[in-house]
Amino acid sequence: MDEALEFCRRMLGAGELAEEAAAAARGRVDGRGDRAQLLQEAARACRERADRAEPQAAIVTRASEGLAGAVAAEIAAAVSVLPERQREALILRERLRLSHGQIARVLELEPAAVALVLARARLRLRAERRGSEALDKGLCTDRDRALRLIACRQDSEPLTAEDDDWLFEHLGTCEECSRAHAAMLEASACYRAVR
């Protein structure tokens, strides 16, 4: 699989613009870089071309009829309104299966920030898909910690025993974060199901 092209198609749509961005990324790395460097250049190339992308073309969808096509179009529309960093992180994790550390490197983020970016992307994707309010705002004073840990656990990233115990206890007592946990799982499953 050409991961640079896959990434660019998910960001810009399936047309020539994505192919141009992927070629630019490959040219910048010129066989000298690793996977993360190539994807980092692909992200840069997509950002440089974002103003030329078609509206609603943030994710590749199959032009098929029926239920599968309708679901793909629904997911594409929901993902297209996510902020750029959230879309990028979602693609890198859910489609290309990068670790949080690799995503941090590709997007030039602090490693600790990746889990929260992914959590918010998943919550917003679910809200957009359902046409409801996002579950990423609330009254829980430990919300950011819970969202980061939920994202790490969901993505099989390492947690300390203390964090794991805290999260288990917190989810048992905080209905708001429990709903966010379920919403994040739903969003990931829906996004990964669409080819």
Rosetta constraint file for C-alpha pairs under 8 A:
AtomPair CA 1 CA 6 HARMONIC 7.86 0.50
AtomPair CA 2 CA 6 HARMONIC 6.22 0.50
AtomPair CA 3 CA 7 HARMONIC 6.00 0.50
AtomPair CA 3 CA 39 HARMONIC 7.46 0.50
AtomPair CA 3 CA 96 HARMONIC 7.19 0.50
AtomPair CA 4 CA 8 HARMONIC 6.16 0.50
AtomPair CA 4 CA 22 HARMONIC 5.36 0.50
AtomPair CA 4 CA 25 HARMONIC 7.35 0.50
AtomPair CA 4 CA 26 HARMONIC 7.77 0.50
AtomPair CA 4 CA 38 HARMONIC 6.73 0.50
AtomPair CA 4 CA 39 HARMONIC 5.76 0.50
AtomPair CA 4 CA 42 HARMONIC 5.75 0.50
AtomPair CA 5 CA 9 HARMONIC 5.96 0.50
AtomPair CA 5 CA 18 HARMONIC 6.64 0.50
AtomPair CA 5 CA 19 HARMONIC 6.32 0.50
AtomPair CA 5 CA 21 HARMONIC 7.85 0.50
AtomPair CA 5 CA 22 HARMONIC 5.03 0.50
AtomPair CA 6 CA 10 HARMONIC 6.24 0.50
AtomPair CA 7 CA 11 HARMONIC 6.31 0.50
AtomPair CA 7 CA 39 HARMONIC 7.60 0.50
AtomPair CA 7 CA 42 HARMONIC 7.17 0.50
AtomPair CA 7 CA 43 HARMONIC 7.77 0.50
AtomPair CA 7 CA 91 HARMONIC 6.75 0.50
AtomPair CA 7 CA 92 HARMONIC 7.50 0.50
AtomPair CA 8 CA 12 HARMONIC 5.75 0.50
AtomPair CA 8 CA 13 HARMONIC 7.34 0.50
AtomPair CA 8 CA 18 HARMONIC 4.87 0.50
AtomPair CA 8 CA 19 HARMONIC 7.32 0.50
AtomPair CA 8 CA 21 HARMONIC 6.51 0.50
AtomPair CA 8 CA 22 HARMONIC 6.17 0.50
AtomPair CA 8 CA 42 HARMONIC 6.55 0.50
AtomPair CA 8 CA 43 HARMONIC 7.44 0.50
AtomPair CA 8 CA 46 HARMONIC 6.23 0.50
AtomPair CA 9 CA 13 HARMONIC 4.60 0.50
AtomPair CA 9 CA 14 HARMONIC 4.84 0.50
AtomPair CA 9 CA 15 HARMONIC 7.44 0.50
AtomPair CA 9 CA 18 HARMONIC 5.12 0.50
AtomPair CA 9 CA 19 HARMONIC 7.65 0.50
AtomPair CA 9 CA 58 HARMONIC 7.61 0.50
AtomPair CA 9 CA 59 HARMONIC 6.54 0.50
AtomPair CA 9 CA 60 HARMONIC 5.79 0.50
AtomPair CA 10 CA 14 HARMONIC 7.51 0.50
AtomPair CA 10 CA 57 HARMONIC 7.78 0.50
AtomPair CA 10 CA 58 HARMONIC 5.48 0.50
AtomPair CA 10 CA 59 HARMONIC 3.88 0.50
AtomPair CA 10 CA 60 HARMONIC 5.08 0.50
AtomPair CA 10 CA 91 HARMONIC 7.17 0.50
AtomPair CA 11 CA 18 HARMONIC 7.79 0.50
AtomPair CA 11 CA 46 HARMONIC 6.79 0.50
AtomPair CA 11 CA 57 HARMONIC 7.28 0.50
AtomPair CA 11 CA 58 HARMONIC 4.49 0.50
AtomPair CA 11 CA 59 HARMONIC 5.79 0.50
AtomPair CA 11 CA 87 HARMONIC 7.45 0.50
AtomPair CA 11 CA 88 HARMONIC 7.36 0.50
AtomPair CA 12 CA 17 HARMONIC 6.79 0.50
AtomPair CA 12 CA 18 HARMONIC 5.62 0.50
AtomPair CA 12 CA 46 HARMONIC 6.85 0.50
AtomPair CA 12 CA 50 HARMONIC 6.85 0.50
AtomPair CA 12 CA 53 HARMONIC 5.45 0.50
AtomPair CA 12 CA 54 HARMONIC 7.30 0.50
AtomPair CA 12 CA 57 HARMONIC 5.76 0.50
AtomPair CA 12 CA 58 HARMONIC 5.16 0.50
AtomPair CA 12 CA 59 HARMONIC 7.00 0.50
AtomPair CA 13 CA 17 HARMONIC 7.66 0.50
AtomPair CA 13 CA 18 HARMONIC 6.40 0.50
AtomPair CA 13 CA 53 HARMONIC 7.26 0.50
AtomPair CA 13 CA 54 HARMONIC 7.34 0.50
AtomPair CA 13 CA 57 HARMONIC 4.54 0.50
AtomPair CA 13 CA 58 HARMONIC 5.61 0.50
AtomPair CA 13 CA 59 HARMONIC 5.77 0.50
AtomPair CA 13 CA 60 HARMONIC 5.40 0.50
AtomPair CA 14 CA 18 HARMONIC 6.24 0.50
AtomPair CA 14 CA 19 HARMONIC 7.98 0.50
AtomPair CA 14 CA 57 HARMONIC 7.87 0.50
AtomPair CA 14 CA 60 HARMONIC 5.75 0.50
AtomPair CA 15 CA 19 HARMONIC 6.84 0.50
AtomPair CA 16 CA 20 HARMONIC 6.00 0.50
AtomPair CA 17 CA 21 HARMONIC 6.19 0.50
AtomPair CA 17 CA 49 HARMONIC 7.45 0.50
AtomPair CA 17 CA 52 HARMONIC 7.92 0.50
AtomPair CA 17 CA 53 HARMONIC 7.26 0.50
AtomPair CA 18 CA 22 HARMONIC 6.12 0.50
AtomPair CA 18 CA 46 HARMONIC 7.48 0.50
AtomPair CA 19 CA 23 HARMONIC 6.08 0.50
AtomPair CA 20 CA 24 HARMONIC 6.16 0.50
AtomPair CA 21 CA 25 HARMONIC 6.23 0.50
AtomPair CA 21 CA 42 HARMONIC 6.46 0.50
AtomPair CA 21 CA 45 HARMONIC 5.04 0.50
AtomPair CA 21 CA 46 HARMONIC 5.83 0.50
AtomPair CA 21 CA 49 HARMONIC 7.44 0.50
AtomPair CA 22 CA 26 HARMONIC 6.21 0.50
AtomPair CA 22 CA 42 HARMONIC 5.81 0.50
AtomPair CA 22 CA 45 HARMONIC 7.31 0.50
AtomPair CA 23 CA 27 HARMONIC 6.07 0.50
AtomPair CA 24 CA 28 HARMONIC 6.23 0.50
AtomPair CA 24 CA 41 HARMONIC 7.97 0.50
AtomPair CA 24 CA 42 HARMONIC 7.59 0.50
AtomPair CA 24 CA 45 HARMONIC 6.60 0.50
AtomPair CA 25 CA 29 HARMONIC 6.42 0.50
AtomPair CA 25 CA 38 HARMONIC 6.25 0.50
AtomPair CA 25 CA 39 HARMONIC 7.64 0.50
AtomPair CA 25 CA 41 HARMONIC 4.78 0.50
AtomPair CA 25 CA 42 HARMONIC 4.84 0.50
AtomPair CA 25 CA 44 HARMONIC 7.90 0.50
AtomPair CA 25 CA 45 HARMONIC 6.26 0.50
AtomPair CA 26 CA 30 HARMONIC 5.61 0.50
AtomPair CA 26 CA 31 HARMONIC 7.31 0.50
AtomPair CA 26 CA 38 HARMONIC 6.54 0.50
AtomPair CA 26 CA 41 HARMONIC 7.73 0.50
AtomPair CA 26 CA 42 HARMONIC 7.86 0.50
AtomPair CA 28 CA 41 HARMONIC 7.04 0.50
AtomPair CA 29 CA 33 HARMONIC 5.41 0.50
AtomPair CA 29 CA 37 HARMONIC 7.14 0.50
AtomPair CA 29 CA 38 HARMONIC 6.15 0.50
AtomPair CA 29 CA 41 HARMONIC 7.48 0.50
AtomPair CA 33 CA 37 HARMONIC 5.45 0.50
AtomPair CA 33 CA 38 HARMONIC 6.31 0.50
AtomPair CA 34 CA 38 HARMONIC 6.31 0.50
AtomPair CA 35 CA 39 HARMONIC 6.27 0.50
AtomPair CA 36 CA 40 HARMONIC 5.95 0.50
AtomPair CA 36 CA 102 HARMONIC 6.37 0.50
AtomPair CA 36 CA 103 HARMONIC 7.89 0.50
AtomPair CA 36 CA 105 HARMONIC 6.78 0.50
AtomPair CA 36 CA 106 HARMONIC 5.51 0.50
AtomPair CA 37 CA 41 HARMONIC 6.22 0.50
AtomPair CA 37 CA 106 HARMONIC 6.65 0.50
AtomPair CA 38 CA 42 HARMONIC 6.19 0.50
AtomPair CA 39 CA 43 HARMONIC 6.12 0.50
AtomPair CA 39 CA 106 HARMONIC 6.13 0.50
AtomPair CA 40 CA 44 HARMONIC 6.38 0.50
AtomPair CA 40 CA 105 HARMONIC 7.56 0.50
AtomPair CA 40 CA 106 HARMONIC 4.28 0.50
AtomPair CA 40 CA 107 HARMONIC 6.34 0.50
AtomPair CA 41 CA 45 HARMONIC 6.05 0.50
AtomPair CA 42 CA 46 HARMONIC 6.11 0.50
AtomPair CA 43 CA 47 HARMONIC 6.21 0.50
AtomPair CA 43 CA 88 HARMONIC 7.43 0.50
AtomPair CA 43 CA 106 HARMONIC 7.72 0.50
AtomPair CA 43 CA 107 HARMONIC 7.47 0.50
AtomPair CA 44 CA 48 HARMONIC 6.24 0.50
AtomPair CA 45 CA 49 HARMONIC 6.46 0.50
AtomPair CA 46 CA 50 HARMONIC 5.81 0.50
AtomPair CA 49 CA 53 HARMONIC 6.75 0.50
AtomPair CA 53 CA 57 HARMONIC 6.88 0.50
AtomPair CA 55 CA 80 HARMONIC 7.88 0.50
AtomPair CA 56 CA 76 HARMONIC 6.82 0.50
AtomPair CA 56 CA 77 HARMONIC 5.59 0.50
AtomPair CA 56 CA 80 HARMONIC 5.47 0.50
AtomPair CA 56 CA 81 HARMONIC 7.95 0.50
AtomPair CA 57 CA 76 HARMONIC 7.17 0.50
AtomPair CA 57 CA 77 HARMONIC 7.90 0.50
AtomPair CA 57 CA 80 HARMONIC 6.70 0.50
AtomPair CA 58 CA 76 HARMONIC 6.53 0.50
AtomPair CA 58 CA 77 HARMONIC 7.83 0.50
AtomPair CA 58 CA 79 HARMONIC 6.70 0.50
AtomPair CA 58 CA 80 HARMONIC 4.73 0.50
AtomPair CA 59 CA 76 HARMONIC 5.17 0.50
AtomPair CA 59 CA 79 HARMONIC 7.03 0.50
AtomPair CA 59 CA 80 HARMONIC 6.95 0.50
AtomPair CA 60 CA 76 HARMONIC 7.23 0.50
AtomPair CA 60 CA 195 HARMONIC 7.74 0.50
AtomPair CA 61 CA 69 HARMONIC 7.59 0.50
AtomPair CA 61 CA 72 HARMONIC 5.61 0.50
AtomPair CA 61 CA 73 HARMONIC 6.39 0.50
AtomPair CA 61 CA 76 HARMONIC 6.79 0.50
AtomPair CA 61 CA 194 HARMONIC 7.64 0.50
AtomPair CA 61 CA 195 HARMONIC 6.89 0.50
AtomPair CA 62 CA 69 HARMONIC 6.43 0.50
AtomPair CA 62 CA 72 HARMONIC 7.05 0.50
AtomPair CA 62 CA 195 HARMONIC 7.35 0.50
AtomPair CA 63 CA 69 HARMONIC 6.44 0.50
AtomPair CA 64 CA 68 HARMONIC 7.18 0.50
AtomPair CA 64 CA 69 HARMONIC 4.82 0.50
AtomPair CA 65 CA 69 HARMONIC 5.10 0.50
AtomPair CA 65 CA 70 HARMONIC 7.16 0.50
AtomPair CA 66 CA 70 HARMONIC 6.30 0.50
AtomPair CA 67 CA 71 HARMONIC 6.10 0.50
AtomPair CA 68 CA 72 HARMONIC 6.11 0.50
AtomPair CA 69 CA 73 HARMONIC 6.12 0.50
AtomPair CA 70 CA 74 HARMONIC 6.13 0.50
AtomPair CA 71 CA 75 HARMONIC 6.17 0.50
AtomPair CA 71 CA 194 HARMONIC 7.63 0.50
AtomPair CA 72 CA 76 HARMONIC 6.07 0.50
AtomPair CA 72 CA 194 HARMONIC 5.68 0.50
AtomPair CA 72 CA 195 HARMONIC 7.73 0.50
AtomPair CA 73 CA 77 HARMONIC 6.10 0.50
AtomPair CA 74 CA 78 HARMONIC 6.26 0.50
AtomPair CA 74 CA 129 HARMONIC 6.65 0.50
AtomPair CA 75 CA 79 HARMONIC 6.07 0.50
AtomPair CA 75 CA 129 HARMONIC 6.50 0.50
AtomPair CA 75 CA 190 HARMONIC 7.66 0.50
AtomPair CA 75 CA 191 HARMONIC 6.78 0.50
AtomPair CA 75 CA 194 HARMONIC 7.72 0.50
AtomPair CA 76 CA 80 HARMONIC 5.99 0.50
AtomPair CA 77 CA 81 HARMONIC 6.98 0.50
AtomPair CA 78 CA 82 HARMONIC 7.26 0.50
AtomPair CA 78 CA 125 HARMONIC 5.83 0.50
AtomPair CA 78 CA 128 HARMONIC 5.09 0.50
AtomPair CA 78 CA 129 HARMONIC 5.36 0.50
AtomPair CA 79 CA 87 HARMONIC 6.65 0.50
AtomPair CA 79 CA 125 HARMONIC 6.06 0.50
AtomPair CA 79 CA 128 HARMONIC 7.91 0.50
AtomPair CA 80 CA 87 HARMONIC 7.68 0.50
AtomPair CA 82 CA 86 HARMONIC 6.15 0.50
AtomPair CA 82 CA 87 HARMONIC 5.90 0.50
AtomPair CA 82 CA 121 HARMONIC 6.93 0.50
AtomPair CA 82 CA 124 HARMONIC 7.14 0.50
AtomPair CA 82 CA 125 HARMONIC 7.20 0.50
AtomPair CA 83 CA 87 HARMONIC 6.32 0.50
AtomPair CA 84 CA 88 HARMONIC 6.14 0.50
AtomPair CA 85 CA 89 HARMONIC 6.04 0.50
AtomPair CA 85 CA 107 HARMONIC 7.67 0.50
AtomPair CA 85 CA 117 HARMONIC 7.61 0.50
AtomPair CA 86 CA 90 HARMONIC 6.03 0.50
AtomPair CA 86 CA 117 HARMONIC 5.94 0.50
AtomPair CA 86 CA 118 HARMONIC 6.47 0.50
AtomPair CA 86 CA 120 HARMONIC 7.47 0.50
AtomPair CA 86 CA 121 HARMONIC 5.04 0.50
AtomPair CA 87 CA 91 HARMONIC 6.19 0.50
AtomPair CA 87 CA 121 HARMONIC 7.05 0.50
AtomPair CA 88 CA 92 HARMONIC 6.17 0.50
AtomPair CA 88 CA 107 HARMONIC 7.85 0.50
AtomPair CA 89 CA 93 HARMONIC 6.10 0.50
AtomPair CA 89 CA 103 HARMONIC 6.60 0.50
AtomPair CA 89 CA 107 HARMONIC 7.73 0.50
AtomPair CA 89 CA 114 HARMONIC 7.62 0.50
AtomPair CA 89 CA 117 HARMONIC 7.19 0.50
AtomPair CA 89 CA 118 HARMONIC 6.24 0.50
AtomPair CA 90 CA 94 HARMONIC 5.64 0.50
AtomPair CA 90 CA 95 HARMONIC 7.55 0.50
AtomPair CA 90 CA 118 HARMONIC 6.29 0.50
AtomPair CA 90 CA 121 HARMONIC 6.82 0.50
AtomPair CA 90 CA 122 HARMONIC 7.72 0.50
AtomPair CA 91 CA 95 HARMONIC 5.11 0.50
AtomPair CA 91 CA 96 HARMONIC 6.54 0.50
AtomPair CA 92 CA 96 HARMONIC 4.96 0.50
AtomPair CA 92 CA 97 HARMONIC 6.14 0.50
AtomPair CA 92 CA 98 HARMONIC 5.67 0.50
AtomPair CA 92 CA 103 HARMONIC 6.57 0.50
AtomPair CA 93 CA 97 HARMONIC 4.50 0.50
AtomPair CA 93 CA 98 HARMONIC 5.02 0.50
AtomPair CA 93 CA 99 HARMONIC 6.81 0.50
AtomPair CA 93 CA 100 HARMONIC 7.73 0.50
AtomPair CA 93 CA 103 HARMONIC 7.42 0.50
AtomPair CA 94 CA 98 HARMONIC 7.99 0.50
AtomPair CA 94 CA 188 HARMONIC 6.88 0.50
AtomPair CA 94 CA 191 HARMONIC 7.28 0.50
AtomPair CA 94 CA 192 HARMONIC 6.02 0.50
AtomPair CA 95 CA 192 HARMONIC 6.57 0.50
AtomPair CA 98 CA 102 HARMONIC 5.78 0.50
AtomPair CA 98 CA 103 HARMONIC 6.16 0.50
AtomPair CA 99 CA 103 HARMONIC 6.18 0.50
AtomPair CA 99 CA 155 HARMONIC 7.82 0.50
AtomPair CA 99 CA 157 HARMONIC 7.51 0.50
AtomPair CA 100 CA 104 HARMONIC 6.10 0.50
AtomPair CA 100 CA 111 HARMONIC 6.72 0.50
AtomPair CA 100 CA 114 HARMONIC 6.01 0.50
AtomPair CA 100 CA 115 HARMONIC 6.98 0.50
AtomPair CA 100 CA 157 HARMONIC 7.40 0.50
AtomPair CA 101 CA 105 HARMONIC 6.37 0.50
AtomPair CA 101 CA 111 HARMONIC 5.70 0.50
AtomPair CA 101 CA 114 HARMONIC 8.00 0.50
AtomPair CA 102 CA 106 HARMONIC 6.19 0.50
AtomPair CA 103 CA 107 HARMONIC 5.98 0.50
AtomPair CA 103 CA 108 HARMONIC 7.99 0.50
AtomPair CA 103 CA 109 HARMONIC 7.93 0.50
AtomPair CA 103 CA 111 HARMONIC 7.98 0.50
AtomPair CA 103 CA 114 HARMONIC 7.03 0.50
AtomPair CA 104 CA 108 HARMONIC 5.45 0.50
AtomPair CA 104 CA 109 HARMONIC 4.68 0.50
AtomPair CA 104 CA 110 HARMONIC 5.97 0.50
AtomPair CA 104 CA 111 HARMONIC 5.05 0.50
AtomPair CA 104 CA 113 HARMONIC 7.80 0.50
AtomPair CA 104 CA 114 HARMONIC 6.14 0.50
AtomPair CA 105 CA 109 HARMONIC 6.61 0.50
AtomPair CA 105 CA 111 HARMONIC 7.82 0.50
AtomPair CA 109 CA 113 HARMONIC 6.55 0.50
AtomPair CA 109 CA 114 HARMONIC 7.03 0.50
AtomPair CA 110 CA 114 HARMONIC 7.13 0.50
AtomPair CA 112 CA 116 HARMONIC 7.85 0.50
AtomPair CA 113 CA 117 HARMONIC 6.31 0.50
AtomPair CA 114 CA 118 HARMONIC 6.15 0.50
AtomPair CA 115 CA 119 HARMONIC 6.07 0.50
AtomPair CA 115 CA 147 HARMONIC 7.58 0.50
AtomPair CA 115 CA 148 HARMONIC 4.89 0.50
AtomPair CA 115 CA 149 HARMONIC 7.49 0.50
AtomPair CA 115 CA 151 HARMONIC 5.39 0.50
AtomPair CA 115 CA 152 HARMONIC 6.11 0.50
AtomPair CA 116 CA 120 HARMONIC 6.10 0.50
AtomPair CA 116 CA 144 HARMONIC 7.13 0.50
AtomPair CA 116 CA 147 HARMONIC 6.30 0.50
AtomPair CA 116 CA 148 HARMONIC 4.96 0.50
AtomPair CA 116 CA 151 HARMONIC 7.24 0.50
AtomPair CA 117 CA 121 HARMONIC 6.09 0.50
AtomPair CA 118 CA 122 HARMONIC 6.12 0.50
AtomPair CA 118 CA 151 HARMONIC 6.78 0.50
AtomPair CA 119 CA 123 HARMONIC 6.22 0.50
AtomPair CA 119 CA 147 HARMONIC 5.89 0.50
AtomPair CA 119 CA 148 HARMONIC 6.76 0.50
AtomPair CA 119 CA 150 HARMONIC 7.73 0.50
AtomPair CA 119 CA 151 HARMONIC 5.67 0.50
AtomPair CA 119 CA 184 HARMONIC 6.71 0.50
AtomPair CA 120 CA 124 HARMONIC 6.01 0.50
AtomPair CA 120 CA 136 HARMONIC 6.34 0.50
AtomPair CA 121 CA 125 HARMONIC 5.96 0.50
AtomPair CA 122 CA 126 HARMONIC 6.20 0.50
AtomPair CA 122 CA 183 HARMONIC 7.42 0.50
AtomPair CA 122 CA 184 HARMONIC 5.09 0.50
AtomPair CA 122 CA 185 HARMONIC 7.99 0.50
AtomPair CA 122 CA 187 HARMONIC 5.38 0.50
AtomPair CA 122 CA 188 HARMONIC 6.59 0.50
AtomPair CA 123 CA 127 HARMONIC 6.25 0.50
AtomPair CA 123 CA 134 HARMONIC 6.12 0.50
AtomPair CA 123 CA 135 HARMONIC 6.07 0.50
AtomPair CA 123 CA 136 HARMONIC 6.13 0.50
AtomPair CA 123 CA 180 HARMONIC 6.98 0.50
AtomPair CA 123 CA 183 HARMONIC 6.18 0.50
AtomPair CA 123 CA 184 HARMONIC 5.64 0.50
AtomPair CA 123 CA 187 HARMONIC 7.08 0.50
AtomPair CA 124 CA 128 HARMONIC 5.98 0.50
AtomPair CA 124 CA 134 HARMONIC 5.50 0.50
AtomPair CA 124 CA 135 HARMONIC 7.58 0.50
AtomPair CA 124 CA 136 HARMONIC 7.48 0.50
AtomPair CA 125 CA 129 HARMONIC 5.99 0.50
AtomPair CA 125 CA 187 HARMONIC 6.20 0.50
AtomPair CA 126 CA 130 HARMONIC 6.13 0.50
AtomPair CA 126 CA 134 HARMONIC 7.59 0.50
AtomPair CA 126 CA 183 HARMONIC 6.39 0.50
AtomPair CA 126 CA 184 HARMONIC 7.40 0.50
AtomPair CA 126 CA 186 HARMONIC 7.20 0.50
AtomPair CA 126 CA 187 HARMONIC 5.13 0.50
AtomPair CA 127 CA 131 HARMONIC 5.72 0.50
AtomPair CA 127 CA 132 HARMONIC 4.91 0.50
AtomPair CA 127 CA 133 HARMONIC 5.60 0.50
AtomPair CA 127 CA 134 HARMONIC 4.89 0.50
AtomPair CA 127 CA 135 HARMONIC 7.34 0.50
AtomPair CA 128 CA 132 HARMONIC 6.50 0.50
AtomPair CA 128 CA 133 HARMONIC 7.87 0.50
AtomPair CA 128 CA 134 HARMONIC 7.76 0.50
AtomPair CA 135 CA 176 HARMONIC 7.98 0.50
AtomPair CA 135 CA 179 HARMONIC 7.75 0.50
AtomPair CA 135 CA 180 HARMONIC 6.01 0.50
AtomPair CA 135 CA 183 HARMONIC 7.95 0.50
AtomPair CA 136 CA 180 HARMONIC 7.18 0.50
AtomPair CA 138 CA 143 HARMONIC 7.64 0.50
AtomPair CA 138 CA 176 HARMONIC 7.33 0.50
AtomPair CA 139 CA 143 HARMONIC 7.97 0.50
AtomPair CA 140 CA 174 HARMONIC 7.66 0.50
AtomPair CA 140 CA 176 HARMONIC 7.15 0.50
AtomPair CA 140 CA 177 HARMONIC 7.69 0.50
AtomPair CA 142 CA 146 HARMONIC 6.12 0.50
AtomPair CA 143 CA 147 HARMONIC 6.01 0.50
AtomPair CA 143 CA 177 HARMONIC 6.84 0.50
AtomPair CA 144 CA 148 HARMONIC 6.12 0.50
AtomPair CA 145 CA 149 HARMONIC 6.21 0.50
AtomPair CA 146 CA 150 HARMONIC 5.96 0.50
AtomPair CA 146 CA 167 HARMONIC 6.46 0.50
AtomPair CA 146 CA 170 HARMONIC 7.76 0.50
AtomPair CA 146 CA 177 HARMONIC 6.89 0.50
AtomPair CA 147 CA 151 HARMONIC 6.10 0.50
AtomPair CA 147 CA 177 HARMONIC 7.54 0.50
AtomPair CA 147 CA 180 HARMONIC 7.78 0.50
AtomPair CA 147 CA 181 HARMONIC 7.73 0.50
AtomPair CA 148 CA 152 HARMONIC 6.22 0.50
AtomPair CA 149 CA 153 HARMONIC 6.05 0.50
AtomPair CA 149 CA 159 HARMONIC 7.50 0.50
AtomPair CA 149 CA 163 HARMONIC 7.30 0.50
AtomPair CA 149 CA 164 HARMONIC 7.82 0.50
AtomPair CA 149 CA 167 HARMONIC 6.92 0.50
AtomPair CA 150 CA 154 HARMONIC 5.95 0.50
AtomPair CA 150 CA 167 HARMONIC 7.60 0.50
AtomPair CA 150 CA 181 HARMONIC 6.50 0.50
AtomPair CA 151 CA 155 HARMONIC 6.09 0.50
AtomPair CA 151 CA 184 HARMONIC 7.97 0.50
AtomPair CA 152 CA 156 HARMONIC 6.08 0.50
AtomPair CA 152 CA 157 HARMONIC 4.76 0.50
AtomPair CA 152 CA 158 HARMONIC 6.92 0.50
AtomPair CA 152 CA 159 HARMONIC 7.17 0.50
AtomPair CA 153 CA 157 HARMONIC 5.84 0.50
AtomPair CA 153 CA 158 HARMONIC 7.32 0.50
AtomPair CA 153 CA 159 HARMONIC 7.18 0.50
AtomPair CA 154 CA 185 HARMONIC 7.50 0.50
AtomPair CA 159 CA 163 HARMONIC 6.05 0.50
AtomPair CA 159 CA 164 HARMONIC 6.03 0.50
AtomPair CA 160 CA 164 HARMONIC 6.12 0.50
AtomPair CA 161 CA 165 HARMONIC 6.06 0.50
AtomPair CA 162 CA 166 HARMONIC 6.08 0.50
AtomPair CA 163 CA 167 HARMONIC 6.02 0.50
AtomPair CA 164 CA 168 HARMONIC 6.20 0.50
AtomPair CA 165 CA 169 HARMONIC 6.24 0.50
AtomPair CA 166 CA 170 HARMONIC 5.93 0.50
AtomPair CA 167 CA 171 HARMONIC 5.96 0.50
AtomPair CA 168 CA 172 HARMONIC 6.38 0.50
AtomPair CA 169 CA 173 HARMONIC 6.61 0.50
AtomPair CA 170 CA 174 HARMONIC 5.78 0.50
AtomPair CA 170 CA 177 HARMONIC 7.93 0.50
AtomPair CA 171 CA 175 HARMONIC 7.05 0.50
AtomPair CA 171 CA 177 HARMONIC 6.14 0.50
AtomPair CA 171 CA 178 HARMONIC 5.24 0.50
AtomPair CA 172 CA 178 HARMONIC 7.52 0.50
AtomPair CA 174 CA 178 HARMONIC 6.25 0.50
AtomPair CA 175 CA 179 HARMONIC 6.17 0.50
AtomPair CA 176 CA 180 HARMONIC 6.34 0.50
AtomPair CA 177 CA 181 HARMONIC 6.07 0.50
AtomPair CA 178 CA 182 HARMONIC 6.41 0.50
AtomPair CA 179 CA 183 HARMONIC 6.12 0.50
AtomPair CA 180 CA 184 HARMONIC 6.09 0.50
AtomPair CA 181 CA 185 HARMONIC 6.39 0.50
AtomPair CA 182 CA 186 HARMONIC 6.20 0.50
AtomPair CA 183 CA 187 HARMONIC 6.12 0.50
AtomPair CA 184 CA 188 HARMONIC 6.25 0.50
AtomPair CA 185 CA 189 HARMONIC 6.20 0.50
AtomPair CA 186 CA 190 HARMONIC 6.15 0.50
AtomPair CA 187 CA 191 HARMONIC 6.11 0.50
AtomPair CA 188 CA 192 HARMONIC 6.06 0.50
AtomPair CA 189 CA 193 HARMONIC 6.08 0.50
AtomPair CA 190 CA 194 HARMONIC 6.78 0.50
